[in-house]
Amino acid sequence: MEKPTQQQLEELKRLSREARGNDWSEIVQSKEEAENRIRDLKEKARME
């Protein structure tokens, strides 16, 4: 996977802040990680 541009990193950080508050440990570092997290959250929501 190619390295994200600075603009993409800033957008990712902004979206992560909106979604999680100020917990920087929750920022995803790759598209694959984001897709895995989304899939896990959907599965968790389905199970509840």
N, C-alpha and C positions, 0 to 999 in steps of 0.2 A: 504494500500500500504506500502511495506517495505521501510525503510529509505535508500536513495541512498548512495552508497559508496563515499569516498572522490574522487576517480578517476572519478566517474560519475559526481560529482559536478563540478570538474575542467573542464571536457569536456563540460558540459552544459554552464559554464561561458565562456569558449573559443568560443563556437559556438555563444553564445549570443553577445559577443563582435564583432565578425565578422559580424553578421547580423544587429546589431543596433549601432555600435560604442561604446562609453563609457557610455551609458545611463543604469546604473545598475538597474533602476526601471523596465526595460523591461525583466529582467531575469525571466524565468518561474520557478516555484517552484515544479511543479508536471507534470507527464505525461498527466494527464487530462487537465491541464491548457495549455500545449503545443498543445494538439490535438484540443482544443477549438480555440486557436489562429490560428492554421493552417486552420481549417474549416472556421473561420471568414474571413481570408485573401483570401481564395479561392472564397468564396461567394462574397466578395467585388470586386475581379478581374473579376468575371463573370458578375457582374452588370454593370461594367464600359464599 
